[in-house]
Amino acid sequence: MDDFDIIKRIVPLITALLFAMLIGGCINTCVSYNERIDNNEDIIDSIKIVNKDYKNKLNKLDSIKDAEIIEVKKLDNDSTVKLFYRLIRE
């Protein structure tokens, strides 16, 4: 066997090895991409839950604010002055 016969046998093996590595890399990229998408969906779901909690807290604060506004609107002049001094003391 001369050197040319060895090269003829090695080149297809190297080509097949490189092709297999390329296919494996593509498969690995696809699998990791799908895992990241699934992970992002979990993160999005947790953000939606936190967002709902904040909306509920905001609605409670709005109702408290509205109740305070109604209470202040019902005050007469003397009560308004008393409320003003009470707020200054706090």
ZIBELLIN-V865450 format. One line per field, one symbol per residue. phi: phi as a letter, one per 20 degrees, with the letter a starting at -180 (. if undefined). psi: psi as a letter, one per 30 degrees, with the letter a starting at -180 (. if undefined). burial: b if it has 9 or more other ideal C-beta (glycine too) atoms within 8 Angstrom, else e. A space follows every 50 residues. Layout:
phi=???
psi=???
burial=???
//
This chain:
phi=.dffffffefgfffffffffffffffffffffffffffffffffffffff fffffffffffffffffffffffefeffffffffffffff
psi=kleeeeeeeeeeeeeeeeeeeeeeeeeeeeeeeeeeeeeeeeeeeeeeee eeeeeeeeeeeeeeeeeeeeeeffkaeeeeeeeeeeeee.
burial=eeeeebeeeeeeeeeeeeeeeeeeeeeeeeeeeeeeeeeeeeeeeeeeee eeeeeeeeeeeeeeeeeeeeebeeeeeeebeebeeeeeee
//
